[in-house]
Amino acid sequence: MKQLFLGNEALAQAAIDSGISGVYAYPGTPSTEITEYIQKSELAKQLNIHSKWSVNEKTAMEAALGMSYAGKRVMAVMKHVGLNVAADVFMNMSISGINGGFVVVVADDPSMHSSQNEQDSRYYGRFALIPILEPSTQQETYDITRYAFNLSEKVGLPVLIRMVTRLSHSRAGITTSKREEQKEIQLPKDPHQFQLIPFYARKRYQHLIDIQSDNRKRSENSPFNKYIDGPNTSMGIIASGIAFNYLMEDFEDGGCPYPILKISQYPMPKKKIKKLFKNCKKILILEDGYPFIEELVGDFLGEAKKRKVIGRLTGHLNRVGELNPDNISKALGFAPKNVEEIPEVVSSRPPELCVGCPHRDLFDAINVLGKEMNSQQVFGDIGCYALGVLPPFQSINTLIDMGASITMAKGAADAGIHPAIAIIGDSTFTHSGMTGLLDAVIEKTPITVIISDNSAVAMTGTQDSAASGRLVSICKGIGVEKEHLKLITPLHKNMEKNIDTIRQELKYKGVSVVIAQRPCIQIPKAMKARIREIEKETV
């Protein structure tokens, strides 16, 4: 019997069915539903599968590696920019290898629906010299995830599964298969495997290099890399991941007349690629994300054959944003579909803060102070409050990455800007803001840090915040002076009082922290009551 699953849910169910003992993750669109599905699964609860949110992606990846060290199957999940945070352990564990099967799931976001960039995680997998899997459909997502855990244990390496937004967030009927039991604890046979001092690390790195030929052979023989013959050899097509699904949508009636190489496992299957180049006059490369394959084919085919290639780099497909059946249809030379243009009266609708959101009252207070001082240098961060960049508030000057508000404010203050204000959310603060605050405390940098504490990871669905009930004690522990650590409640009725509190802290020529504390309005009432009990903090 088929079940209707999001791509993310199909992956999560496959992980449960593969016998995982834990999933470690930090919420981030478009990856969030993978972990949430496991958290809500009654079967996962019965099996005692660990599924609590981690403080950030680095801690998630390291904890997952610890579970793999114990011989258990495990999964680490994040969005593409989260892999930047986890890159240190990600790169090193390709050298140490794994013990229990370890699958790293990264959801990329072409078109930047909820992200700062379009980063393509396949480059990270190639950088780390580990197998990469890229499903094309929801069913293949399930099947590839089951395959990935077995592959990880065969090669002794973590395996990267790359998802993209449209596959993560669309539904299809999925046929599942028999569940495997969880593994017993079994420690590594080589006592030096995870000891990456140079003496052992050199040997491990040599081992990683030595097994690359085996990885290439597995890719050549992978059931997910398929050469599909076609009678019209005027063009061949390489389609990776979801691009293959889009291609098939353009040939629903009679099948594609061109030879196709479907790629869903890397390293790239060179023999199959060479066969396609030998048989076809030109090659169209379809891939969602960066021109990863398009750039690499010249490395092993030579520049002469590379001139046969058309794709994103040649302008035949859009260089920026997602692929879809329409732009692939255009690249194939099909007549444009008769789609009505959107009338001018229909305007785009940017996201906005919820009515009653506590961030609104905070931005109003900051804007009043900005007018007072004829200067408003507010360094922002990642979260709902990032919408303070947009009208009607336009309160934030910078928005770069998780945790950058405090460190950028520090750098600006070091350059002589005053006042320098950092605004950061509670979850983002514990994710990657604490170390920046410590830098500022050590140097007594004149910045004011405003922690907008809505008691949730609200942007991704109000998941639990690791900061709940801990912000005051964390700030004190870091060294913020008690007299310059203030709590305010961002409500309109408290506006004058809140403005006065922030105004006084802006005058202080050292580190001050103002915690604006009020739960997100999207949090259910029962959870709000529990949060209020947790957050009875006093300065």
C-alpha positions in Angstrom: 0.0 0.0 0.0 1.3 3.4 -0.9 1.5 6.3 1.5 1.4 10.0 0.6 4.6 11.6 1.7 6.5 14.8 1.3 10.0 14.2 0.0 11.3 15.0 3.5 8.8 12.6 5.1 9.8 9.8 2.7 13.4 10.3 3.7 12.6 10.3 7.4 10.5 7.1 7.1 13.3 5.5 5.1 15.8 6.4 7.9 13.5 4.8 10.5 13.1 1.7 8.3 16.9 1.6 8.0 17.3 1.0 11.7 18.6 4.4 12.8 19.2 5.0 16.5 19.3 8.8 16.2 18.7 11.9 14.1 20.6 15.1 15.0 19.6 18.4 13.4 19.0 22.1 13.7 15.8 23.5 12.1 16.3 25.1 8.8 14.0 25.4 5.7 13.8 23.3 3.6 15.1 20.5 5.8 13.0 20.9 9.0 10.2 18.3 8.3 12.7 15.4 8.2 13.4 15.7 11.9 9.9 16.7 12.8 8.5 13.6 11.2 10.7 11.4 13.3 9.9 13.4 16.4 6.1 12.8 15.8 6.4 9.2 14.7 4.9 6.8 17.3 7.2 4.0 15.9 10.3 6.2 16.4 9.2 6.8 20.0 8.7 3.1 20.6 12.1 2.4 19.2 13.6 5.1 21.4 15.2 6.9 18.4 17.0 10.1 19.6 15.4 13.1 17.9 15.9 16.2 20.1 17.0 19.4 18.3 20.7 20.3 18.6 22.0 23.8 19.4 23.5 24.2 16.0 24.6 22.1 13.0 28.2 21.5 14.2 27.0 20.1 17.5 24.5 18.0 15.6 27.1 16.5 13.3 29.6 15.8 16.1 26.9 14.1 18.2 25.9 12.0 15.3 29.5 11.0 14.7 29.6 9.9 18.4 26.6 7.7 17.8 28.3 6.3 14.7 31.4 5.7 16.8 29.3 3.4 19.0 28.3 1.3 16.0 24.8 2.7 15.6 23.2 4.0 12.4 22.6 7.7 12.6 21.6 10.7 10.5 22.5 14.4 10.6 20.1 16.8 8.9 20.5 20.5 8.0 20.0 23.0 5.2 22.8 24.0 2.9 24.1 27.0 4.8 24.0 24.8 7.9 26.7 22.7 6.4 29.0 25.7 6.5 28.6 25.6 10.3 29.3 21.9 10.4 32.1 21.9 7.8 34.9 21.3 10.3 33.7 18.0 11.5 32.3 17.1 8.1 35.7 17.4 6.4 37.5 15.6 9.2 35.1 12.7 9.5 35.7 11.8 5.9 39.3 11.1 7.0 38.4 9.3 10.2 35.6 7.4 8.5 32.6 6.1 10.4 31.7 2.9 12.3 27.9 2.7 12.3 26.2 3.9 9.0 26.2 7.7 8.9 24.0 9.6 6.4 24.3 13.4 6.2 21.2 15.0 4.7 21.5 18.5 3.3 18.6 20.4 1.8 19.7 23.0 -0.8 17.5 26.0 -1.6 17.8 27.0 -5.3 16.0 30.3 -5.8 16.7 31.2 -2.2 13.1 30.8 -1.0 14.2 31.0 2.6 18.0 31.4 2.4 20.9 33.9 1.9 22.4 32.0 -1.1 21.9 29.2 -3.6 24.9 27.2 -2.4 25.2 23.7 -4.0 26.2 21.0 -1.4 27.6 18.6 -4.0 30.8 20.7 -4.0 31.2 19.9 -0.3 30.7 16.1 -0.9 33.3 16.2 -3.7 35.6 18.3 -1.4 35.4 15.7 1.3 35.8 12.8 -1.2 32.7 11.0 0.0 29.8 9.4 -2.0 26.9 11.8 -2.9 23.4 10.7 -3.6 20.8 13.0 -5.3 17.3 11.6 -5.6 15.0 12.6 -8.4 11.5 11.6 -7.0 9.9 11.0 -3.6 10.0 7.2 -4.2 13.7 7.4 -5.1 14.3 9.5 -2.0 13.0 6.6 0.1 15.0 4.0 -1.9 18.2 6.1 -1.9 18.1 6.7 1.8 17.7 2.9 2.5 20.7 2.3 0.1 22.7 5.1 1.6 23.1 3.5 5.1 24.2 0.2 3.5 26.7 2.1 1.3 28.0 4.1 4.2 28.9 0.9 6.1 30.4 -0.8 3.0 32.8 2.1 2.2 33.3 3.1 5.8 32.5 6.7 5.0 29.7 9.2 5.7 27.3 9.5 2.7 25.8 12.8 1.7 22.2 13.0 0.4 21.4 16.2 -1.4 17.8 17.3 -1.4 16.4 20.5 -3.0 13.3 22.6 -2.0 10.8 21.3 -4.6 11.6 17.7 -3.8 11.6 18.3 -0.1 8.2 20.0 -0.1 6.1 18.2 -2.7 4.1 15.0 -2.2 3.8 11.6 -3.9 2.7 8.1 -3.2 5.5 6.0 -1.7 5.9 2.3 -1.3 7.9 1.4 1.7 9.9 -1.8 2.5 10.6 -4.0 5.5 12.2 -2.3 8.5 15.6 -3.2 9.7 16.4 -3.6 13.4 18.7 -1.1 15.1 22.4 -2.1 15.4 23.9 -3.2 18.7 26.7 -1.2 20.2 30.0 -2.2 18.6 33.1 -0.1 19.1 35.6 0.6 16.3 38.0 -2.3 15.6 40.9 0.1 15.0 41.6 2.0 18.2 43.4 4.8 16.3 40.7 5.3 13.7 39.2 8.4 15.3 42.5 9.8 16.7 43.3 12.4 14.1 46.7 13.5 15.3 49.0 13.9 12.2 50.6 10.5 12.6 47.3 8.6 12.3 45.5 11.2 10.1 48.1 10.8 7.3 47.4 7.1 7.2 43.6 7.7 7.3 43.9 10.3 4.5 45.9 7.9 2.4 43.2 5.3 2.9 40.6 7.8 1.8 42.5 8.4 -1.4 43.1 4.7 -2.0 39.4 3.8 -1.9 38.3 6.5 -4.4 38.6 4.0 -7.3 36.2 1.7 -5.5 33.8 4.6 -5.0 33.9 5.4 -8.7 33.2 1.7 -9.6 30.2 1.8 -7.3 28.9 4.9 -9.0 29.4 3.3 -12.4 27.3 0.3 -11.3 24.8 2.2 -9.2 21.1 1.4 -9.8 20.5 5.1 -9.6 22.7 6.0 -12.5 21.0 4.9 -15.7 21.9 5.2 -19.4 18.6 5.4 -21.4 19.0 4.9 -25.1 17.2 7.1 -27.6 17.0 7.1 -31.4 17.8 10.8 -32.0 21.5 11.3 -31.3 21.6 14.9 -32.5 21.6 15.6 -28.7 22.2 13.7 -25.6 21.0 14.7 -22.1 22.6 14.4 -18.7 20.0 15.0 -16.0 20.8 14.9 -12.3 18.5 14.6 -9.4 15.1 16.4 -9.7 16.1 17.7 -13.1 15.5 14.2 -14.4 11.9 14.3 -13.0 11.3 17.7 -14.7 12.7 16.3 -18.0 10.2 13.4 -17.9 7.4 15.8 -17.4 8.2 17.4 -20.8 7.8 13.9 -22.5 4.7 12.6 -20.8 3.1 11.3 -24.0 5.8 9.4 -25.9 9.1 9.3 -24.1 12.2 11.3 -24.7 13.8 10.6 -28.2 17.2 11.6 -27.0 19.7 9.4 -25.2 19.7 10.3 -21.5 22.1 9.7 -18.7 20.4 10.0 -15.3 22.8 10.8 -12.5 21.8 10.3 -8.9 25.1 9.0 -7.4 28.5 10.6 -7.4 31.5 10.5 -8.1 30.2 11.0 -11.7 30.0 7.8 -13.7 32.7 8.6 -16.3 32.2 5.5 -18.5 28.6 6.3 -19.0 29.4 10.0 -19.7 32.0 9.1 -22.3 29.5 6.8 -24.0 27.0 9.6 -24.2 29.6 12.0 -25.6 30.7 9.4 -28.1 27.2 8.8 -29.4 25.7 12.3 -29.5 26.6 15.5 -31.4 25.9 17.8 -28.4 25.1 17.4 -24.8 22.5 19.3 -22.7 23.2 19.2 -19.0 20.3 19.6 -16.6 21.0 20.1 -12.9 19.3 22.1 -10.2 21.8 24.3 -8.5 25.3 25.2 -9.7 26.8 23.9 -13.0 28.6 21.2 -11.0 28.5 18.5 -13.7 28.9 21.0 -16.5 32.1 22.3 -15.1 33.5 18.8 -14.3 33.0 17.1 -17.7 35.9 19.1 -19.2 38.2 17.9 -16.5 38.2 14.3 -17.9 36.9 14.8 -21.4 39.1 17.7 -22.5 38.2 21.1 -23.8 37.3 19.9 -27.3 34.5 17.7 -26.1 33.5 20.2 -23.5 32.6 22.5 -26.5 29.7 20.1 -27.2 28.1 20.9 -23.9 25.2 23.3 -23.5 23.6 24.2 -20.2 23.7 26.9 -17.5 27.2 28.2 -18.4 26.2 28.7 -22.1 23.0 30.5 -21.4 20.7 27.7 -22.6 19.3 27.5 -19.1 18.9 30.1 -16.4 22.2 30.5 -14.4 20.3 31.7 -11.3 17.3 30.1 -9.6 15.6 26.7 -9.9 15.1 24.6 -12.9 11.5 23.6 -13.9 9.8 21.8 -16.7 9.2 25.1 -18.5 12.8 26.3 -18.7 14.0 22.8 -19.6 11.3 22.7 -22.4 12.7 26.0 -23.7 16.3 24.5 -23.7 15.0 21.6 -25.7 13.7 24.0 -28.4 10.0 23.3 -27.8 7.5 26.0 -28.6 6.6 28.1 -25.6 3.5 26.9 -23.7 0.5 29.1 -24.0 0.6 30.5 -20.4 -1.1 33.8 -19.7 1.2 36.5 -18.3 0.5 37.7 -14.8 -1.4 41.0 -15.0 0.4 44.1 -13.6 -2.4 44.5 -11.0 -1.1 41.4 -9.3 2.0 42.4 -7.2 4.4 40.3 -5.3 3.7 39.8 -1.7 6.8 39.8 0.5 6.7 38.1 3.9 5.9 40.2 6.9 6.0 39.8 10.7 2.8 38.4 12.2 0.3 40.9 13.6 1.0 41.0 17.4 4.6 39.8 16.9 6.9 40.9 19.8 9.6 41.9 17.3 7.3 44.7 16.0 7.3 46.6 19.3 11.0 46.2 19.6 11.6 47.6 16.1 9.3 50.6 16.9 11.5 51.3 20.0 14.7 51.0 18.0 13.4 53.3 15.3 12.5 56.0 17.8 16.0 55.9 19.3 17.5 56.0 15.7 15.7 59.3 15.1 16.9 60.7 18.4 20.5 60.0 17.7 20.5 60.7 14.0 22.2 57.4 13.7 21.0 53.9 13.6 23.6 51.2 12.9 21.7 48.0 13.7 23.5 44.7 12.8 20.9 42.0 12.2 20.8 38.2 12.2 18.9 35.2 10.8 15.4 34.6 12.1 11.9 36.2 11.9 13.3 39.5 12.9 15.3 39.6 9.7 12.0 40.9 8.2 12.9 44.2 10.0 14.9 44.9 6.9 11.7 45.5 5.0 9.1 48.2 5.3 7.4 49.4 7.4 10.3 49.1 9.9 13.5 49.2 7.8 15.4 48.9 11.2 18.3 46.6 10.2 21.4 47.6 8.3 23.1 44.2 7.8 22.0 40.6 7.5 24.7 38.0 6.6 24.7 34.8 8.5 23.8 33.1 11.8 25.5 35.0 14.7 27.1 37.7 12.5 25.1 40.5 14.3 27.3 40.6 17.4 30.6 40.2 15.7 29.8 42.7 13.0 28.7 45.2 15.6 31.9 44.6 17.4 34.0 45.2 14.3 32.0 48.4 13.6 32.5 49.6 17.1 36.2 48.8 16.8 36.2 51.1 13.7 34.7 53.9 15.8 30.9 53.6 15.1 28.7 54.4 18.1 26.1 53.4 18.9 26.6 49.9 17.4 23.5 47.7 18.0 23.3 44.0 17.5 19.9 42.4 17.3 19.8 38.6 17.5 17.1 36.0 18.4 17.3 33.6 21.3 17.9 30.5 19.3 20.4 32.2 17.0 22.2 33.5 20.1 22.8 30.0 21.4 23.4 28.7 17.9 26.4 31.0 17.2 26.1 34.3 19.0 27.7 33.4 22.4 31.3 33.3 21.2 31.0 36.8 19.6 29.6 38.2 22.8 32.6 36.7 24.7 35.0 38.5 22.2 33.2 41.7 23.0 33.3 41.2 26.8 37.0 40.4 26.8 37.8 43.6 25.0 35.0 45.7 26.7 33.8 46.7 23.3 31.1 49.5 23.4 28.2 47.6 21.8 24.6 47.0 22.8 23.3 43.5 22.1 19.5 43.1 22.0 18.4 39.5 22.3 14.9 39.3 20.9 13.7 36.3 22.9 10.4 34.9 21.5 11.1 31.5 23.2 11.1 29.5 19.9 12.9 28.8 16.6 10.0 30.7 15.1 11.0 31.1 11.5 11.0 27.4 10.9 7.8 26.5 12.8 8.2 27.3 16.5 10.5 24.4 17.5 11.9 24.5 21.0 14.6 27.0 21.6 17.8 25.9 23.4 17.9 29.4 25.0 14.7 29.0 27.0 15.3 29.9 30.6 19.0 30.2 30.1 19.8 33.6 28.5 20.4 35.5 31.7 22.7 32.8 33.2 24.6 32.4 29.9 25.2 36.2 29.6 26.4 36.4 33.2 28.6 33.4 32.7 30.2 35.0 29.6 31.0 38.0 31.8 28.3 40.6 31.0 28.1 43.0 34.0 25.0 42.6 36.0 24.1 46.3 36.0 24.2 46.3 32.2 22.1 43.1 31.7 18.5 44.2 31.4 15.1 42.5 30.8 12.3 44.2 28.9 8.9 43.1 27.7 8.2 44.3 24.1 4.6 45.6 24.3 3.2 48.9 23.1 2.2 49.8 26.7 5.8 49.5 27.8 7.2 51.5 24.9 8.5 54.6 26.8 10.0 52.4 29.5 11.7 50.1 27.0 13.0 53.1 25.0 14.5 54.6 28.1 16.2 51.3 29.1 17.8 50.8 25.7 18.7 54.5 25.6 20.7 54.2 28.8 22.5 51.1 27.7 23.4 52.8 24.4 25.3 55.4 26.4 27.4 52.8 28.1 30.9 52.5 26.7 31.2 48.8 27.2 29.1 45.7 26.6 25.5 45.9 27.5 22.8 43.2 26.8 19.0 43.9 26.7 16.8 40.8 26.6 13.4 41.6 25.0 11.4 38.7 26.3 7.9 37.8 25.0 6.8 34.4 23.5 6.0 34.1 19.8 2.2 34.5 19.2 2.3 31.3 17.1 3.3 29.1 20.1 0.3 27.1 21.5 -1.1 28.4 24.8 -0.1 25.2 26.7 3.5 25.7 25.5 3.5 29.3 26.4 2.5 28.5 30.0 5.4 26.0 30.2 7.8 28.6 28.8 6.7 31.2 31.3 7.6 28.8 34.1 11.0 28.1 32.5 11.8 31.7 31.9 11.2 33.1 35.4 14.6 34.7 35.2 15.7 37.6 37.2 18.8 39.8 36.6 
